[in-house]
Amino acid sequence: MTTDPLAPANLALTLLGKTTDALNALRERAQTLQRPRYQGPDRRAVRQRLGLKEVMSRLLDENKELRRQLATPPA
């Protein structure tokens, strides 16, 4: 029975490749877990805050326009 002299090297390279892939996947997962996620009440609060900012911006624009109209004498 003849054995391939490169078989152990091929096996080692295959295992090294799979180990590297697994470590990369773990690293990516760890980075994902470290990022804050907006879910549940937090996500709702962020959406409500953005909505309030939009309403506030519209009110400020309307207020500016009304002040401008008041400052301009009628023709």
PDB file of N, H, CA, C and O in Angstrom:
ATOM      1  N   MET A   1       0.830  -1.161   0.000  1.00  0.00           N
ATOM      2  CA  MET A   1       0.000   0.000   0.000  1.00  0.00           C
ATOM      3  C   MET A   1       0.889   1.243   0.000  1.00  0.00           C
ATOM      4  O   MET A   1       1.772   1.399   0.844  1.00  0.00           O
ATOM      5  N   THR A   2       0.633   2.110  -0.959  1.00  0.00           N
ATOM      6  H   THR A   2      -0.084   1.983  -1.644  1.00  0.00           H
ATOM      7  CA  THR A   2       1.416   3.350  -1.035  1.00  0.00           C
ATOM      8  C   THR A   2       0.568   4.509  -0.539  1.00  0.00           C
ATOM      9  O   THR A   2      -0.620   4.622  -0.843  1.00  0.00           O
ATOM     10  N   THR A   3       1.207   5.346   0.218  1.00  0.00           N
ATOM     11  H   THR A   3       2.172   5.254   0.465  1.00  0.00           H
ATOM     12  CA  THR A   3       0.518   6.522   0.731  1.00  0.00           C
ATOM     13  C   THR A   3       1.076   7.758   0.058  1.00  0.00           C
ATOM     14  O   THR A   3       2.253   7.829  -0.297  1.00  0.00           O
ATOM     15  N   ASP A   4       0.220   8.699  -0.102  1.00  0.00           N
ATOM     16  H   ASP A   4      -0.736   8.642   0.185  1.00  0.00           H
ATOM     17  CA  ASP A   4       0.634   9.964  -0.716  1.00  0.00           C
ATOM     18  C   ASP A   4       1.463  10.731   0.302  1.00  0.00           C
ATOM     19  O   ASP A   4       0.979  11.004   1.400  1.00  0.00           O
ATOM     20  N   PRO A   5       2.700  11.086  -0.033  1.00  0.00           N
ATOM     21  CA  PRO A   5       3.536  11.796   0.933  1.00  0.00           C
ATOM     22  C   PRO A   5       3.007  13.212   1.234  1.00  0.00           C
ATOM     23  O   PRO A   5       3.369  13.807   2.249  1.00  0.00           O
ATOM     24  N   LEU A   6       2.159  13.742   0.356  1.00  0.00           N
ATOM     25  H   LEU A   6       1.865  13.259  -0.469  1.00  0.00           H
ATOM     26  CA  LEU A   6       1.630  15.086   0.576  1.00  0.00           C
ATOM     27  C   LEU A   6       0.300  15.081   1.329  1.00  0.00           C
ATOM     28  O   LEU A   6      -0.233  16.141   1.655  1.00  0.00           O
ATOM     29  N   ALA A   7      -0.239  13.888   1.606  1.00  0.00           N
ATOM     30  H   ALA A   7       0.193  13.026   1.341  1.00  0.00           H
ATOM     31  CA  ALA A   7      -1.535  13.797   2.281  1.00  0.00           C
ATOM     32  C   ALA A   7      -1.544  14.518   3.636  1.00  0.00           C
ATOM     33  O   ALA A   7      -2.491  15.258   3.904  1.00  0.00           O
ATOM     34  N   PRO A   8      -0.550  14.340   4.492  1.00  0.00           N
ATOM     35  CA  PRO A   8      -0.570  15.076   5.775  1.00  0.00           C
ATOM     36  C   PRO A   8      -0.522  16.592   5.580  1.00  0.00           C
ATOM     37  O   PRO A   8      -1.165  17.341   6.316  1.00  0.00           O
ATOM     38  N   ALA A   9       0.242  17.034   4.585  1.00  0.00           N
ATOM     39  H   ALA A   9       0.764  16.426   3.986  1.00  0.00           H
ATOM     40  CA  ALA A   9       0.334  18.475   4.329  1.00  0.00           C
ATOM     41  C   ALA A   9      -1.013  19.009   3.821  1.00  0.00           C
ATOM     42  O   ALA A   9      -1.458  20.082   4.229  1.00  0.00           O
ATOM     43  N   ASN A  10      -1.654  18.248   2.928  1.00  0.00           N
ATOM     44  H   ASN A  10      -1.293  17.376   2.597  1.00  0.00           H
ATOM     45  CA  ASN A  10      -2.974  18.663   2.422  1.00  0.00           C
ATOM     46  C   ASN A  10      -4.010  18.706   3.544  1.00  0.00           C
ATOM     47  O   ASN A  10      -4.824  19.626   3.612  1.00  0.00           O
ATOM     48  N   LEU A  11      -3.971  17.718   4.408  1.00  0.00           N
ATOM     49  H   LEU A  11      -3.309  16.971   4.353  1.00  0.00           H
ATOM     50  CA  LEU A  11      -4.889  17.685   5.540  1.00  0.00           C
ATOM     51  C   LEU A  11      -4.648  18.881   6.461  1.00  0.00           C
ATOM     52  O   LEU A  11      -5.597  19.516   6.921  1.00  0.00           O
ATOM     53  N   ALA A  12      -3.388  19.182   6.725  1.00  0.00           N
ATOM     54  H   ALA A  12      -2.618  18.666   6.351  1.00  0.00           H
ATOM     55  CA  ALA A  12      -3.048  20.316   7.590  1.00  0.00           C
ATOM     56  C   ALA A  12      -3.521  21.632   6.968  1.00  0.00           C
ATOM     57  O   ALA A  12      -4.039  22.500   7.670  1.00  0.00           O
ATOM     58  N   LEU A  13      -3.343  21.779   5.656  1.00  0.00           N
ATOM     59  H   LEU A  13      -2.922  21.073   5.086  1.00  0.00           H
ATOM     60  CA  LEU A  13      -3.794  23.002   4.981  1.00  0.00           C
ATOM     61  C   LEU A  13      -5.316  23.124   5.016  1.00  0.00           C
ATOM     62  O   LEU A  13      -5.851  24.216   5.202  1.00  0.00           O
ATOM     63  N   THR A  14      -6.001  22.011   4.837  1.00  0.00           N
ATOM     64  H   THR A  14      -5.566  21.123   4.685  1.00  0.00           H
ATOM     65  CA  THR A  14      -7.462  22.018   4.899  1.00  0.00           C
ATOM     66  C   THR A  14      -7.938  22.421   6.290  1.00  0.00           C
ATOM     67  O   THR A  14      -8.828  23.260   6.428  1.00  0.00           O
ATOM     68  N   LEU A  15      -7.345  21.824   7.316  1.00  0.00           N
ATOM     69  H   LEU A  15      -6.622  21.142   7.204  1.00  0.00           H
ATOM     70  CA  LEU A  15      -7.716  22.164   8.690  1.00  0.00           C
ATOM     71  C   LEU A  15      -7.391  23.620   9.014  1.00  0.00           C
ATOM     72  O   LEU A  15      -8.165  24.300   9.689  1.00  0.00           O
ATOM     73  N   LEU A  16      -6.255  24.089   8.536  1.00  0.00           N
ATOM     74  H   LEU A  16      -5.626  23.536   7.989  1.00  0.00           H
ATOM     75  CA  LEU A  16      -5.869  25.477   8.772  1.00  0.00           C
ATOM     76  C   LEU A  16      -6.859  26.429   8.111  1.00  0.00           C
ATOM     77  O   LEU A  16      -7.236  27.446   8.693  1.00  0.00           O
ATOM     78  N   GLY A  17      -7.274  26.096   6.900  1.00  0.00           N
ATOM     79  H   GLY A  17      -6.968  25.269   6.427  1.00  0.00           H
ATOM     80  CA  GLY A  17      -8.247  26.929   6.190  1.00  0.00           C
ATOM     81  C   GLY A  17      -9.577  26.982   6.925  1.00  0.00           C
ATOM     82  O   GLY A  17     -10.167  28.053   7.070  1.00  0.00           O
ATOM     83  N   LYS A  18     -10.055  25.823   7.394  1.00  0.00           N
ATOM     84  H   LYS A  18      -9.576  24.953   7.276  1.00  0.00           H
ATOM     85  CA  LYS A  18     -11.328  25.784   8.120  1.00  0.00           C
ATOM     86  C   LYS A  18     -11.225  26.522   9.454  1.00  0.00           C
ATOM     87  O   LYS A  18     -12.169  27.190   9.875  1.00  0.00           O
ATOM     88  N   THR A  19     -10.083  26.398  10.108  1.00  0.00           N
ATOM     89  H   THR A  19      -9.316  25.855   9.765  1.00  0.00           H
ATOM     90  CA  THR A  19      -9.879  27.098  11.372  1.00  0.00           C
ATOM     91  C   THR A  19      -9.864  28.607  11.153  1.00  0.00           C
ATOM     92  O   THR A  19     -10.454  29.358  11.929  1.00  0.00           O
ATOM     93  N   THR A  20      -9.196  29.042  10.108  1.00  0.00           N
ATOM     94  H   THR A  20      -8.716  28.432   9.478  1.00  0.00           H
ATOM     95  CA  THR A  20      -9.143  30.469   9.774  1.00  0.00           C
ATOM     96  C   THR A  20     -10.543  30.990   9.477  1.00  0.00           C
ATOM     97  O   THR A  20     -10.906  32.069   9.943  1.00  0.00           O
ATOM     98  N   ASP A  21     -11.335  30.247   8.712  1.00  0.00           N
ATOM     99  H   ASP A  21     -11.040  29.370   8.333  1.00  0.00           H
ATOM    100  CA  ASP A  21     -12.704  30.652   8.406  1.00  0.00           C
ATOM    101  C   ASP A  21     -13.539  30.765   9.686  1.00  0.00           C
ATOM    102  O   ASP A  21     -14.302  31.714   9.862  1.00  0.00           O
ATOM    103  N   ALA A  22     -13.380  29.782  10.571  1.00  0.00           N
ATOM    104  H   ALA A  22     -12.760  29.011  10.428  1.00  0.00           H
ATOM    105  CA  ALA A  22     -14.134  29.796  11.822  1.00  0.00           C
ATOM    106  C   ALA A  22     -13.736  30.987  12.696  1.00  0.00           C
ATOM    107  O   ALA A  22     -14.596  31.624  13.304  1.00  0.00           O
ATOM    108  N   LEU A  23     -12.444  31.287  12.760  1.00  0.00           N
ATOM    109  H   LEU A  23     -11.746  30.769  12.266  1.00  0.00           H
ATOM    110  CA  LEU A  23     -11.983  32.429  13.558  1.00  0.00           C
ATOM    111  C   LEU A  23     -12.489  33.750  12.982  1.00  0.00           C
ATOM    112  O   LEU A  23     -12.866  34.651  13.731  1.00  0.00           O
ATOM    113  N   ASN A  24     -12.497  33.867  11.653  1.00  0.00           N
ATOM    114  H   ASN A  24     -12.191  33.135  11.045  1.00  0.00           H
ATOM    115  CA  ASN A  24     -13.023  35.081  11.011  1.00  0.00           C
ATOM    116  C   ASN A  24     -14.505  35.252  11.314  1.00  0.00           C
ATOM    117  O   ASN A  24     -14.966  36.361  11.585  1.00  0.00           O
ATOM    118  N   ALA A  25     -15.252  34.148  11.268  1.00  0.00           N
ATOM    119  H   ALA A  25     -14.877  33.247  11.048  1.00  0.00           H
ATOM    120  CA  ALA A  25     -16.679  34.211  11.574  1.00  0.00           C
ATOM    121  C   ALA A  25     -16.901  34.629  13.022  1.00  0.00           C
ATOM    122  O   ALA A  25     -17.800  35.421  13.304  1.00  0.00           O
ATOM    123  N   LEU A  26     -16.099  34.112  13.938  1.00  0.00           N
ATOM    124  H   LEU A  26     -15.368  33.469  13.709  1.00  0.00           H
ATOM    125  CA  LEU A  26     -16.205  34.491  15.343  1.00  0.00           C
ATOM    126  C   LEU A  26     -15.876  35.968  15.553  1.00  0.00           C
ATOM    127  O   LEU A  26     -16.542  36.654  16.328  1.00  0.00           O
ATOM    128  N   ARG A  27     -14.853  36.447  14.866  1.00  0.00           N
ATOM    129  H   ARG A  27     -14.312  35.889  14.237  1.00  0.00           H
ATOM    130  CA  ARG A  27     -14.464  37.855  14.980  1.00  0.00           C
ATOM    131  C   ARG A  27     -15.591  38.756  14.489  1.00  0.00           C
ATOM    132  O   ARG A  27     -15.921  39.749  15.138  1.00  0.00           O
ATOM    133  N   GLU A  28     -16.184  38.413  13.340  1.00  0.00           N
ATOM    134  H   GLU A  28     -15.915  37.607  12.813  1.00  0.00           H
ATOM    135  CA  GLU A  28     -17.287  39.204  12.811  1.00  0.00           C
ATOM    136  C   GLU A  28     -18.479  39.194  13.771  1.00  0.00           C
ATOM    137  O   GLU A  28     -19.121  40.223  13.983  1.00  0.00           O
ATOM    138  N   ARG A  29     -18.765  38.044  14.340  1.00  0.00           N
ATOM    139  H   ARG A  29     -18.243  37.209  14.168  1.00  0.00           H
ATOM    140  CA  ARG A  29     -19.881  37.924  15.283  1.00  0.00           C
ATOM    141  C   ARG A  29     -19.613  38.772  16.533  1.00  0.00           C
ATOM    142  O   ARG A  29     -20.517  39.429  17.050  1.00  0.00           O
ATOM    143  N   ALA A  30     -18.385  38.750  17.003  1.00  0.00           N
ATOM    144  H   ALA A  30     -17.651  38.216  16.583  1.00  0.00           H
ATOM    145  CA  ALA A  30     -18.031  39.544  18.186  1.00  0.00           C
ATOM    146  C   ALA A  30     -18.187  41.032  17.891  1.00  0.00           C
ATOM    147  O   ALA A  30     -18.677  41.776  18.740  1.00  0.00           O
ATOM    148  N   GLN A  31     -17.781  41.475  16.712  1.00  0.00           N
ATOM    149  H   GLN A  31     -17.382  40.869  16.023  1.00  0.00           H
ATOM    150  CA  GLN A  31     -17.926  42.881  16.346  1.00  0.00           C
ATOM    151  C   GLN A  31     -19.400  43.258  16.249  1.00  0.00           C
ATOM    152  O   GLN A  31     -19.790  44.351  16.660  1.00  0.00           O
ATOM    153  N   THR A  32     -20.211  42.368  15.714  1.00  0.00           N
ATOM    154  H   THR A  32     -19.894  41.480  15.381  1.00  0.00           H
ATOM    155  CA  THR A  32     -21.646  42.620  15.604  1.00  0.00           C
ATOM    156  C   THR A  32     -22.275  42.763  16.981  1.00  0.00           C
ATOM    157  O   THR A  32     -23.130  43.624  17.188  1.00  0.00           O
ATOM    158  N   LEU A  33     -21.860  41.929  17.919  1.00  0.00           N
ATOM    159  H   LEU A  33     -21.165  41.229  17.751  1.00  0.00           H
ATOM    160  CA  LEU A  33     -22.427  41.981  19.263  1.00  0.00           C
ATOM    161  C   LEU A  33     -22.013  43.236  20.015  1.00  0.00           C
ATOM    162  O   LEU A  33     -22.720  43.671  20.923  1.00  0.00           O
ATOM    163  N   GLN A  34     -20.882  43.821  19.652  1.00  0.00           N
ATOM    164  H   GLN A  34     -20.307  43.467  18.914  1.00  0.00           H
ATOM    165  CA  GLN A  34     -20.415  45.020  20.333  1.00  0.00           C
ATOM    166  C   GLN A  34     -21.145  46.265  19.857  1.00  0.00           C
ATOM    167  O   GLN A  34     -21.192  47.260  20.580  1.00  0.00           O
ATOM    168  N   ARG A  35     -21.729  46.234  18.632  1.00  0.00           N
ATOM    169  H   ARG A  35     -21.691  45.426  18.045  1.00  0.00           H
ATOM    170  CA  ARG A  35     -22.448  47.382  18.105  1.00  0.00           C
ATOM    171  C   ARG A  35     -23.802  47.493  18.797  1.00  0.00           C
ATOM    172  O   ARG A  35     -24.491  46.492  18.993  1.00  0.00           O
ATOM    173  N   PRO A  36     -24.174  48.711  19.163  1.00  0.00           N
ATOM    174  CA  PRO A  36     -25.507  48.861  19.765  1.00  0.00           C
ATOM    175  C   PRO A  36     -26.581  48.639  18.712  1.00  0.00           C
ATOM    176  O   PRO A  36     -26.444  49.064  17.565  1.00  0.00           O
ATOM    177  N   ARG A  37     -27.647  47.970  19.116  1.00  0.00           N
ATOM    178  H   ARG A  37     -27.758  47.624  20.048  1.00  0.00           H
ATOM    179  CA  ARG A  37     -28.754  47.734  18.208  1.00  0.00           C
ATOM    180  C   ARG A  37     -29.987  48.433  18.761  1.00  0.00           C
ATOM    181  O   ARG A  37     -30.230  48.449  19.968  1.00  0.00           O
ATOM    182  N   TYR A  38     -30.746  48.999  17.859  1.00  0.00           N
ATOM    183  H   TYR A  38     -30.549  48.986  16.879  1.00  0.00           H
ATOM    184  CA  TYR A  38     -31.982  49.642  18.249  1.00  0.00           C
ATOM    185  C   TYR A  38     -33.121  48.678  17.981  1.00  0.00           C
ATOM    186  O   TYR A  38     -33.518  48.475  16.834  1.00  0.00           O
ATOM    187  N   GLN A  39     -33.638  48.094  19.031  1.00  0.00           N
ATOM    188  H   GLN A  39     -33.316  48.259  19.963  1.00  0.00           H
ATOM    189  CA  GLN A  39     -34.740  47.160  18.914  1.00  0.00           C
ATOM    190  C   GLN A  39     -35.758  47.468  19.989  1.00  0.00           C
ATOM    191  O   GLN A  39     -35.456  48.115  20.991  1.00  0.00           O
ATOM    192  N   GLY A  40     -36.954  46.999  19.765  1.00  0.00           N
ATOM    193  H   GLY A  40     -37.200  46.474  18.951  1.00  0.00           H
ATOM    194  CA  GLY A  40     -38.003  47.146  20.757  1.00  0.00           C
ATOM    195  C   GLY A  40     -38.257  48.588  21.103  1.00  0.00           C
ATOM    196  O   GLY A  40     -38.363  49.426  20.207  1.00  0.00           O
ATOM    197  N   PRO A  41     -38.356  48.903  22.377  1.00  0.00           N
ATOM    198  CA  PRO A  41     -38.667  50.263  22.801  1.00  0.00           C
ATOM    199  C   PRO A  41     -37.625  51.275  22.325  1.00  0.00           C
ATOM    200  O   PRO A  41     -37.969  52.418  22.026  1.00  0.00           O
ATOM    201  N   ASP A  42     -36.369  50.870  22.252  1.00  0.00           N
ATOM    202  H   ASP A  42     -36.090  49.941  22.494  1.00  0.00           H
ATOM    203  CA  ASP A  42     -35.332  51.803  21.795  1.00  0.00           C
ATOM    204  C   ASP A  42     -35.589  52.236  20.366  1.00  0.00           C
ATOM    205  O   ASP A  42     -35.485  53.421  20.049  1.00  0.00           O
ATOM    206  N   ARG A  43     -35.922  51.292  19.499  1.00  0.00           N
ATOM    207  H   ARG A  43     -36.007  50.330  19.756  1.00  0.00           H
ATOM    208  CA  ARG A  43     -36.175  51.608  18.092  1.00  0.00           C
ATOM    209  C   ARG A  43     -37.379  52.550  17.984  1.00  0.00           C
ATOM    210  O   ARG A  43     -37.365  53.512  17.215  1.00  0.00           O
ATOM    211  N   ARG A  44     -38.415  52.253  18.768  1.00  0.00           N
ATOM    212  H   ARG A  44     -38.426  51.472  19.392  1.00  0.00           H
ATOM    213  CA  ARG A  44     -39.611  53.087  18.746  1.00  0.00           C
ATOM    214  C   ARG A  44     -39.280  54.501  19.218  1.00  0.00           C
ATOM    215  O   ARG A  44     -39.753  55.478  18.637  1.00  0.00           O
ATOM    216  N   ALA A  45     -38.477  54.610  20.259  1.00  0.00           N
ATOM    217  H   ALA A  45     -38.093  53.817  20.731  1.00  0.00           H
ATOM    218  CA  ALA A  45     -38.095  55.925  20.789  1.00  0.00           C
ATOM    219  C   ALA A  45     -37.300  56.715  19.759  1.00  0.00           C
ATOM    220  O   ALA A  45     -37.486  57.924  19.626  1.00  0.00           O
ATOM    221  N   VAL A  46     -36.424  56.047  19.036  1.00  0.00           N
ATOM    222  H   VAL A  46     -36.273  55.064  19.144  1.00  0.00           H
ATOM    223  CA  VAL A  46     -35.628  56.738  18.010  1.00  0.00           C
ATOM    224  C   VAL A  46     -36.554  57.257  16.911  1.00  0.00           C
ATOM    225  O   VAL A  46     -36.413  58.395  16.465  1.00  0.00           O
ATOM    226  N   ARG A  47     -37.508  56.418  16.472  1.00  0.00           N
ATOM    227  H   ARG A  47     -37.623  55.493  16.835  1.00  0.00           H
ATOM    228  CA  ARG A  47     -38.444  56.855  15.431  1.00  0.00           C
ATOM    229  C   ARG A  47     -39.286  58.034  15.923  1.00  0.00           C
ATOM    230  O   ARG A  47     -39.509  58.990  15.181  1.00  0.00           O
ATOM    231  N   GLN A  48     -39.751  57.966  17.166  1.00  0.00           N
ATOM    232  H   GLN A  48     -39.570  57.189  17.768  1.00  0.00           H
ATOM    233  CA  GLN A  48     -40.555  59.061  17.704  1.00  0.00           C
ATOM    234  C   GLN A  48     -39.735  60.339  17.794  1.00  0.00           C
ATOM    235  O   GLN A  48     -40.236  61.428  17.512  1.00  0.00           O
ATOM    236  N   ARG A  49     -38.494  60.206  18.183  1.00  0.00           N
ATOM    237  H   ARG A  49     -38.088  59.321  18.413  1.00  0.00           H
ATOM    238  CA  ARG A  49     -37.632  61.385  18.287  1.00  0.00           C
ATOM    239  C   ARG A  49     -37.426  62.019  16.917  1.00  0.00           C
ATOM    240  O   ARG A  49     -37.471  63.241  16.781  1.00  0.00           O
ATOM    241  N   LEU A  50     -37.199  61.183  15.896  1.00  0.00           N
ATOM    242  H   LEU A  50     -37.162  60.190  16.006  1.00  0.00           H
ATOM    243  CA  LEU A  50     -37.027  61.720  14.544  1.00  0.00           C
ATOM    244  C   LEU A  50     -38.302  62.411  14.075  1.00  0.00           C
ATOM    245  O   LEU A  50     -38.249  63.457  13.428  1.00  0.00           O
ATOM    246  N   GLY A  51     -39.445  61.822  14.403  1.00  0.00           N
ATOM    247  H   GLY A  51     -39.488  60.972  14.929  1.00  0.00           H
ATOM    248  CA  GLY A  51     -40.713  62.446  14.044  1.00  0.00           C
ATOM    249  C   GLY A  51     -40.899  63.782  14.737  1.00  0.00           C
ATOM    250  O   GLY A  51     -41.359  64.743  14.121  1.00  0.00           O
ATOM    251  N   LEU A  52     -40.546  63.850  16.011  1.00  0.00           N
ATOM    252  H   LEU A  52     -40.172  63.069  16.511  1.00  0.00           H
ATOM    253  CA  LEU A  52     -40.653  65.107  16.750  1.00  0.00           C
ATOM    254  C   LEU A  52     -39.707  66.167  16.206  1.00  0.00           C
ATOM    255  O   LEU A  52     -40.045  67.350  16.166  1.00  0.00           O
ATOM    256  N   LYS A  53     -38.531  65.740  15.791  1.00  0.00           N
ATOM    257  H   LYS A  53     -38.256  64.779  15.824  1.00  0.00           H
ATOM    258  CA  LYS A  53     -37.577  66.698  15.212  1.00  0.00           C
ATOM    259  C   LYS A  53     -38.143  67.291  13.927  1.00  0.00           C
ATOM    260  O   LYS A  53     -37.981  68.482  13.661  1.00  0.00           O
ATOM    261  N   GLU A  54     -38.805  66.457  13.133  1.00  0.00           N
ATOM    262  H   GLU A  54     -38.936  65.489  13.349  1.00  0.00           H
ATOM    263  CA  GLU A  54     -39.395  66.934  11.885  1.00  0.00           C
ATOM    264  C   GLU A  54     -40.515  67.933  12.170  1.00  0.00           C
ATOM    265  O   GLU A  54     -40.589  68.979  11.525  1.00  0.00           O
ATOM    266  N   VAL A  55     -41.385  67.619  13.131  1.00  0.00           N
ATOM    267  H   VAL A  55     -41.325  66.769  13.655  1.00  0.00           H
ATOM    268  CA  VAL A  55     -42.475  68.524  13.507  1.00  0.00           C
ATOM    269  C   VAL A  55     -41.905  69.841  14.030  1.00  0.00           C
ATOM    270  O   VAL A  55     -42.391  70.916  13.676  1.00  0.00           O
ATOM    271  N   MET A  56     -40.875  69.755  14.873  1.00  0.00           N
ATOM    272  H   MET A  56     -40.481  68.882  15.160  1.00  0.00           H
ATOM    273  CA  MET A  56     -40.255  70.955  15.430  1.00  0.00           C
ATOM    274  C   MET A  56     -39.657  71.819  14.317  1.00  0.00           C
ATOM    275  O   MET A  56     -39.776  73.044  14.346  1.00  0.00           O
ATOM    276  N   SER A  57     -39.027  71.189  13.356  1.00  0.00           N
ATOM    277  H   SER A  57     -38.931  70.193  13.332  1.00  0.00           H
ATOM    278  CA  SER A  57     -38.433  71.927  12.249  1.00  0.00           C
ATOM    279  C   SER A  57     -39.512  72.662  11.446  1.00  0.00           C
ATOM    280  O   SER A  57     -39.337  73.822  11.072  1.00  0.00           O
ATOM    281  N   ARG A  58     -40.621  71.978  11.189  1.00  0.00           N
ATOM    282  H   ARG A  58     -40.763  71.036  11.492  1.00  0.00           H
ATOM    283  CA  ARG A  58     -41.724  72.622  10.458  1.00  0.00           C
ATOM    284  C   ARG A  58     -42.299  73.798  11.250  1.00  0.00           C
ATOM    285  O   ARG A  58     -42.575  74.854  10.680  1.00  0.00           O
ATOM    286  N   LEU A  59     -42.479  73.618  12.549  1.00  0.00           N
ATOM    287  H   LEU A  59     -42.255  72.760  13.011  1.00  0.00           H
ATOM    288  CA  LEU A  59     -43.004  74.705  13.383  1.00  0.00           C
ATOM    289  C   LEU A  59     -42.058  75.901  13.412  1.00  0.00           C
ATOM    290  O   LEU A  59     -42.498  77.050  13.352  1.00  0.00           O
ATOM    291  N   LEU A  60     -40.763  75.627  13.503  1.00  0.00           N
ATOM    292  H   LEU A  60     -40.406  74.694  13.552  1.00  0.00           H
ATOM    293  CA  LEU A  60     -39.792  76.728  13.498  1.00  0.00           C
ATOM    294  C   LEU A  60     -39.825  77.479  12.172  1.00  0.00           C
ATOM    295  O   LEU A  60     -39.756  78.708  12.155  1.00  0.00           O
ATOM    296  N   ASP A  61     -39.932  76.747  11.054  1.00  0.00           N
ATOM    297  H   ASP A  61     -39.988  75.749  11.068  1.00  0.00           H
ATOM    298  CA  ASP A  61     -40.021  77.396   9.743  1.00  0.00           C
ATOM    299  C   ASP A  61     -41.289  78.248   9.639  1.00  0.00           C
ATOM    300  O   ASP A  61     -41.252  79.368   9.130  1.00  0.00           O
ATOM    301  N   GLU A  62     -42.403  77.710  10.124  1.00  0.00           N
ATOM    302  H   GLU A  62     -42.433  76.801  10.538  1.00  0.00           H
ATOM    303  CA  GLU A  62     -43.666  78.440  10.087  1.00  0.00           C
ATOM    304  C   GLU A  62     -43.578  79.683  10.972  1.00  0.00           C
ATOM    305  O   GLU A  62     -44.070  80.748  10.601  1.00  0.00           O
ATOM    306  N   ASN A  63     -42.959  79.546  12.128  1.00  0.00           N
ATOM    307  H   ASN A  63     -42.560  78.680  12.429  1.00  0.00           H
ATOM    308  CA  ASN A  63     -42.791  80.665  13.045  1.00  0.00           C
ATOM    309  C   ASN A  63     -41.954  81.768  12.390  1.00  0.00           C
ATOM    310  O   ASN A  63     -42.278  82.951  12.496  1.00  0.00           O
ATOM    311  N   LYS A  64     -40.882  81.367  11.718  1.00  0.00           N
ATOM    312  H   LYS A  64     -40.619  80.406  11.632  1.00  0.00           H
ATOM    313  CA  LYS A  64     -40.029  82.342  11.026  1.00  0.00           C
ATOM    314  C   LYS A  64     -40.812  83.100   9.963  1.00  0.00           C
ATOM    315  O   LYS A  64     -40.699  84.319   9.832  1.00  0.00           O
ATOM    316  N   GLU A  65     -41.610  82.348   9.207  1.00  0.00           N
ATOM    317  H   GLU A  65     -41.702  81.358   9.313  1.00  0.00           H
ATOM    318  CA  GLU A  65     -42.402  82.965   8.141  1.00  0.00           C
ATOM    319  C   GLU A  65     -43.436  83.940   8.721  1.00  0.00           C
ATOM    320  O   GLU A  65     -43.631  85.030   8.182  1.00  0.00           O
ATOM    321  N   LEU A  66     -44.093  83.551   9.812  1.00  0.00           N
ATOM    322  H   LEU A  66     -43.934  82.666  10.250  1.00  0.00           H
ATOM    323  CA  LEU A  66     -45.071  84.440  10.442  1.00  0.00           C
ATOM    324  C   LEU A  66     -44.410  85.695  10.986  1.00  0.00           C
ATOM    325  O   LEU A  66     -44.964  86.788  10.865  1.00  0.00           O
ATOM    326  N   ARG A  67     -43.232  85.554  11.585  1.00  0.00           N
ATOM    327  H   ARG A  67     -42.782  84.667  11.683  1.00  0.00           H
ATOM    328  CA  ARG A  67     -42.506  86.737  12.085  1.00  0.00           C
ATOM    329  C   ARG A  67     -42.130  87.666  10.933  1.00  0.00           C
ATOM    330  O   ARG A  67     -42.209  88.889  11.050  1.00  0.00           O
ATOM    331  N   ARG A  68     -41.719  87.057   9.817  1.00  0.00           N
ATOM    332  H   ARG A  68     -41.655  86.064   9.722  1.00  0.00           H
ATOM    333  CA  ARG A  68     -41.366  87.868   8.645  1.00  0.00           C
ATOM    334  C   ARG A  68     -42.589  88.636   8.151  1.00  0.00           C
ATOM    335  O   ARG A  68     -42.492  89.811   7.796  1.00  0.00           O
ATOM    336  N   GLN A  69     -43.749  87.959   8.129  1.00  0.00           N
ATOM    337  H   GLN A  69     -43.828  87.004   8.417  1.00  0.00           H
ATOM    338  CA  GLN A  69     -44.985  88.610   7.673  1.00  0.00           C
ATOM    339  C   GLN A  69     -45.376  89.746   8.617  1.00  0.00           C
ATOM    340  O   GLN A  69     -45.832  90.799   8.172  1.00  0.00           O
ATOM    341  N   LEU A  70     -45.197  89.531   9.911  1.00  0.00           N
ATOM    342  H   LEU A  70     -44.826  88.676  10.272  1.00  0.00           H
ATOM    343  CA  LEU A  70     -45.528  90.570  10.872  1.00  0.00           C
ATOM    344  C   LEU A  70     -44.593  91.780  10.758  1.00  0.00           C
ATOM    345  O   LEU A  70     -45.007  92.921  10.959  1.00  0.00           O
ATOM    346  N   ALA A  71     -43.352  91.513  10.440  1.00  0.00           N
ATOM    347  H   ALA A  71     -43.016  90.585  10.277  1.00  0.00           H
ATOM    348  CA  ALA A  71     -42.363  92.587  10.337  1.00  0.00           C
ATOM    349  C   ALA A  71     -42.527  93.383   9.048  1.00  0.00           C
ATOM    350  O   ALA A  71     -42.085  94.530   8.977  1.00  0.00           O
ATOM    351  N   THR A  72     -43.150  92.804   8.032  1.00  0.00           N
ATOM    352  H   THR A  72     -43.509  91.872   8.089  1.00  0.00           H
ATOM    353  CA  THR A  72     -43.333  93.491   6.754  1.00  0.00           C
ATOM    354  C   THR A  72     -44.632  94.292   6.808  1.00  0.00           C
ATOM    355  O   THR A  72     -45.698  93.731   7.059  1.00  0.00           O
ATOM    356  N   PRO A  73     -44.544  95.610   6.570  1.00  0.00           N
ATOM    357  CA  PRO A  73     -45.773  96.408   6.599  1.00  0.00           C
ATOM    358  C   PRO A  73     -46.681  96.036   5.423  1.00  0.00           C
ATOM    359  O   PRO A  73     -46.193  95.705   4.343  1.00  0.00           O
ATOM    360  N   PRO A  74     -47.993  96.090   5.632  1.00  0.00           N
ATOM    361  CA  PRO A  74     -48.907  95.776   4.534  1.00  0.00           C
ATOM    362  C   PRO A  74     -48.768  96.803   3.406  1.00  0.00           C
ATOM    363  O   PRO A  74     -48.501  97.981   3.644  1.00  0.00           O
ATOM    364  N   ALA A  75     -48.952  96.333   2.204  1.00  0.00           N
ATOM    365  H   ALA A  75     -49.168  95.376   2.011  1.00  0.00           H
ATOM    366  CA  ALA A  75     -48.800  97.219   1.044  1.00  0.00           C
ATOM    367  C   ALA A  75     -50.035  98.009   0.741  1.00  0.00           C
ATOM    368  O   ALA A  75     -50.048  98.794  -0.208  1.00  0.00           O
TER     369      ALA A  75
END
